[in-house]
Amino acid sequence: MIVDKNYKYKKELDLLQKTLKEAYKKCILNQHKDVKIKADKSLVTNIDVNTEKYIISCIKEQFPRDNFLTEETSSKTDLTNRTWIIDPIDGTSFFIRNALFYSIQVAFYDEGKTQLSVIYQPKLNNSMYVAVLGHGAYLNGKCLKRKCDVKLTSSFYCINSCPSRWTEKIRNINEKLYEYEKQCYVSPKQFKIDSSGVVYTLLANGTIDFLIEPARTKWDYMPGDLLVKEVGAKYYNFDNEDFERFYSFSPELDEYLGLTKKDK
């Protein structure tokens, strides 16, 4: 059991886990994909839209007065108490190609904080990641824990999203990592995959050790943000909350990149 019966949002959490699995079976599995290009030049399918509508309808049955901030149908909603943040298919490009690397992900926001999130990856070992504020993070019901002790030379890192979205600070960090790799045979290794839901779970499960996430939309980063913080990642935020989010399990790498000050 992830939380006890007295947990304030237990009903919301149970509903969300059940709904995401049902959404995959009813809206995604074996369905025909009709692919279109949105105004922002990103790809969308009929399945993205149908999955989002299904998740919303299931939540509304139990919580009819709640708010929704979603990628496809309610992208302009303000973030207020009792808001569900929904990305029906994160990693649509991978989904279109029948690749493994996509997620159905939802976060629930109330009382000024992200209270819980669920990231479901049906093609990646049927993985269900759950994060509950103050109660930890879980993979298929098993508690996820990591120590912040990964050495610089053995670390794996990922800078998510395309370079056009990088800030100057992110570009500088990428250059420092590149220069270190040129100089040292044993160096941090880069893991490349452009899917927010997937890279956050890779950080949580120990596949990578350092993540820079410059995604600008809340449905991309809010579910994973709570997940990795509950696992124990160190979090660094600088000038812009929307564009610069750094998470780490490697103090040596943080120090090399100038994210921490060396003790005197």
C-alpha positions as CSV (number, residue, x, y, z in Angstrom):
1,M,0.0,0.0,0.0
2,I,1.4,3.4,-1.0
3,V,-0.6,5.4,1.5
4,D,-2.9,4.5,4.4
5,K,-6.6,4.9,4.3
6,N,-6.4,8.2,6.1
7,Y,-4.4,9.9,3.4
8,K,-6.3,13.1,2.4
9,Y,-6.1,12.4,-1.3
10,K,-6.4,8.6,-1.3
11,K,-9.6,8.6,-3.4
12,E,-7.9,10.9,-6.0
13,L,-4.8,8.7,-6.1
14,D,-6.7,5.4,-6.4
15,L,-8.9,6.8,-9.2
16,L,-6.0,8.1,-11.1
17,Q,-4.0,4.8,-11.1
18,K,-7.1,2.9,-12.3
19,T,-8.1,5.5,-14.9
20,L,-4.7,5.6,-16.6
21,K,-4.6,1.9,-17.1
22,E,-8.2,1.9,-18.4
23,A,-7.3,4.8,-20.7
24,Y,-4.6,2.7,-22.3
25,K,-6.8,-0.2,-22.9
26,K,-9.8,1.7,-24.2
27,C,-8.3,4.7,-26.0
28,I,-4.8,3.7,-27.1
29,L,-4.4,-0.1,-27.5
30,N,-5.0,-1.2,-31.1
31,Q,-6.4,2.1,-32.2
32,H,-5.9,3.8,-35.6
33,K,-3.6,6.9,-35.5
34,D,-4.6,10.0,-37.3
35,V,-1.6,12.3,-37.2
36,K,-1.8,16.1,-37.5
37,I,0.5,19.0,-37.0
38,K,-0.5,21.6,-34.4
39,A,0.0,25.4,-34.6
40,D,3.2,25.1,-32.5
41,K,4.5,22.6,-35.1
42,S,4.3,19.7,-32.7
43,L,2.6,16.4,-33.6
44,V,-0.8,15.3,-32.3
45,T,-3.0,12.3,-32.9
46,N,-6.7,11.6,-32.5
47,I,-5.6,9.2,-29.7
48,D,-4.0,12.0,-27.7
49,V,-7.3,13.9,-27.8
50,N,-9.5,10.9,-27.1
51,T,-7.3,9.8,-24.2
52,E,-7.4,13.2,-22.6
53,K,-11.1,13.4,-22.9
54,Y,-11.5,10.0,-21.4
55,I,-9.3,10.8,-18.4
56,I,-11.2,14.0,-17.8
57,S,-14.6,12.3,-18.0
58,C,-13.5,9.7,-15.4
59,I,-12.3,12.3,-13.0
60,K,-15.4,14.5,-13.5
61,E,-17.6,11.6,-12.5
62,Q,-16.2,11.7,-9.0
63,F,-15.0,15.3,-8.8
64,P,-17.3,17.4,-11.0
65,R,-16.2,20.8,-9.7
66,D,-12.4,20.2,-10.2
67,N,-10.3,22.2,-12.7
68,F,-8.2,20.8,-15.6
69,L,-5.0,22.1,-17.2
70,T,-4.3,19.8,-20.2
71,E,-2.2,19.7,-23.3
72,E,-4.9,19.3,-25.9
73,T,-8.2,20.8,-24.7
74,S,-7.6,23.1,-21.7
75,S,-4.1,24.5,-22.2
76,K,-5.0,28.0,-20.9
77,T,-6.5,27.1,-17.6
78,D,-5.0,28.9,-14.6
79,L,-3.3,26.7,-11.9
80,T,-5.7,26.9,-8.9
81,N,-6.7,24.6,-6.1
82,R,-7.9,21.2,-7.2
83,T,-6.4,21.3,-10.7
84,W,-5.6,18.1,-12.6
85,I,-2.6,18.6,-15.0
86,I,-2.9,16.1,-17.8
87,D,-0.5,15.0,-20.6
88,P,-2.5,12.2,-22.4
89,I,0.5,11.0,-24.4
90,D,3.9,12.4,-23.5
91,G,6.3,11.4,-26.3
92,T,3.8,11.5,-29.2
93,S,6.6,11.2,-31.8
94,F,7.7,7.9,-30.2
95,F,4.1,6.8,-29.9
96,I,3.4,7.5,-33.6
97,R,6.4,5.2,-34.5
98,N,5.1,2.5,-32.2
99,A,8.3,2.9,-30.1
100,L,8.4,2.2,-26.3
101,F,9.2,5.7,-25.0
102,Y,5.9,7.4,-24.2
103,S,3.9,8.0,-21.0
104,I,0.4,8.9,-19.9
105,Q,1.0,11.3,-17.1
106,V,-1.1,13.4,-14.7
107,A,-0.4,15.6,-11.7
108,F,-2.9,16.8,-9.1
109,Y,-2.4,20.3,-7.6
110,D,-4.1,21.6,-4.5
111,E,-3.4,24.0,-1.6
112,G,-0.6,25.6,-3.6
113,K,1.4,22.4,-4.2
114,T,1.6,19.3,-6.4
115,Q,0.1,16.8,-4.1
116,L,0.5,13.6,-6.2
117,S,1.4,12.4,-9.7
118,V,1.2,9.3,-11.7
119,I,3.2,8.4,-14.8
120,Y,2.1,5.3,-16.6
121,Q,4.3,3.6,-19.3
122,P,2.4,0.7,-20.7
123,K,5.1,-0.3,-23.2
124,L,8.0,0.0,-20.7
125,N,7.4,-3.1,-18.6
126,N,3.9,-1.9,-17.8
127,S,5.5,0.6,-15.4
128,M,3.3,2.7,-13.0
129,Y,5.3,5.5,-11.3
130,V,3.5,7.2,-8.4
131,A,4.6,10.2,-6.3
132,V,2.8,11.4,-3.2
133,L,4.0,14.6,-1.6
134,G,5.7,13.8,1.7
135,H,5.0,10.1,1.3
136,G,7.6,9.0,-1.2
137,A,7.8,7.7,-4.8
138,Y,6.9,4.2,-6.0
139,L,7.3,2.0,-9.0
140,N,4.5,-0.6,-9.3
141,G,3.9,-0.3,-5.6
142,K,7.6,-0.6,-4.6
143,C,9.2,2.3,-2.9
144,L,11.9,4.1,-4.9
145,K,14.9,5.5,-3.1
146,R,18.3,6.8,-4.2
147,K,21.3,8.2,-2.5
148,C,23.0,11.4,-3.8
149,D,26.4,9.8,-4.1
150,V,27.1,9.1,-7.8
151,K,30.7,9.9,-8.8
152,L,31.4,12.4,-11.5
153,T,33.2,10.0,-13.8
154,S,30.6,7.3,-13.6
155,S,27.5,9.5,-13.9
156,F,25.0,9.5,-16.8
157,Y,23.2,12.7,-17.6
158,C,20.4,14.0,-19.9
159,I,19.6,17.5,-21.2
160,N,16.0,17.0,-22.3
161,S,14.3,18.8,-25.2
162,C,15.7,20.4,-28.3
163,P,18.6,22.9,-28.1
164,S,16.4,25.7,-29.4
165,R,14.8,25.8,-25.9
166,W,18.0,25.9,-24.0
167,T,18.9,29.0,-22.0
168,E,22.4,30.4,-22.0
169,K,23.1,28.7,-18.7
170,I,22.1,25.3,-20.1
171,R,24.3,25.9,-23.2
172,N,27.2,26.7,-20.9
173,I,26.7,23.5,-18.9
174,N,26.5,21.4,-22.0
175,E,29.8,23.0,-23.2
176,K,31.5,22.2,-19.9
177,L,30.3,18.6,-20.1
178,Y,31.5,18.3,-23.7
179,E,34.9,19.8,-22.8
180,Y,35.3,17.4,-19.9
181,E,34.5,14.4,-22.2
182,K,37.2,15.5,-24.7
183,Q,39.8,15.7,-22.0
184,C,39.1,12.6,-20.0
185,Y,38.7,9.0,-21.1
186,V,36.4,8.3,-18.2
187,S,33.8,10.9,-18.1
188,P,30.0,11.5,-17.6
189,K,28.0,9.9,-20.4
190,Q,25.1,11.5,-22.1
191,F,21.8,9.7,-22.5
192,K,19.6,11.2,-25.2
193,I,15.9,10.9,-25.4
194,D,13.4,13.7,-25.9
195,S,10.4,12.6,-23.7
196,S,9.9,14.4,-20.4
197,G,7.9,11.6,-18.8
198,V,10.5,9.0,-19.7
199,V,13.6,11.0,-18.6
200,Y,12.1,11.8,-15.2
201,T,11.4,8.2,-14.6
202,L,14.9,7.2,-15.7
203,L,16.3,9.6,-13.1
204,A,14.0,8.2,-10.5
205,N,14.9,4.5,-11.2
206,G,18.6,5.0,-11.4
207,T,19.3,4.8,-15.1
208,I,20.6,8.4,-15.2
209,D,22.0,10.6,-12.4
210,F,21.6,14.2,-13.6
211,L,18.8,15.8,-15.6
212,I,18.2,19.3,-17.1
213,E,14.6,19.8,-18.0
214,P,13.8,23.0,-19.9
215,A,10.2,22.1,-20.8
216,R,8.0,25.1,-20.7
217,T,4.6,23.5,-20.2
218,K,3.4,22.3,-16.8
219,W,2.0,19.0,-18.1
220,D,5.4,18.1,-19.3
221,Y,7.3,18.6,-16.1
222,M,5.0,18.7,-13.1
223,P,4.3,14.9,-12.8
224,G,8.0,14.0,-13.0
225,D,9.2,17.0,-10.9
226,L,7.3,15.6,-7.9
227,L,8.5,12.0,-8.6
228,V,12.2,12.8,-8.6
229,K,12.0,15.1,-5.6
230,E,10.2,12.4,-3.6
231,V,13.0,10.0,-4.6
232,G,15.5,12.4,-3.1
233,A,17.0,14.3,-6.1
234,K,18.8,17.5,-5.3
235,Y,17.0,20.3,-7.1
236,Y,18.5,23.5,-8.5
237,N,16.5,26.4,-10.0
238,F,17.9,29.6,-11.2
239,D,16.5,32.7,-13.0
240,N,13.5,31.2,-14.7
241,E,11.2,28.6,-13.1
242,D,9.8,27.7,-16.5
243,F,13.0,27.1,-18.3
244,E,15.8,26.0,-15.9
245,R,15.2,22.9,-13.8
246,F,18.2,20.9,-12.7
247,Y,18.0,17.6,-10.8
248,S,21.0,15.6,-9.5
249,F,22.2,12.5,-7.6
250,S,25.9,13.4,-8.2
251,P,27.4,16.0,-5.8
252,E,30.7,15.8,-7.7
253,L,29.1,16.6,-11.0
254,D,27.1,19.5,-9.4
255,E,30.4,20.9,-8.0
256,Y,32.1,20.6,-11.4
257,L,29.3,22.4,-13.1
258,G,29.3,25.2,-10.5
259,L,25.9,24.3,-9.0
260,T,27.4,24.0,-5.5
261,K,30.1,25.8,-3.6
262,K,33.1,23.9,-2.4
263,D,33.4,23.7,1.4
264,K,36.3,25.7,2.8
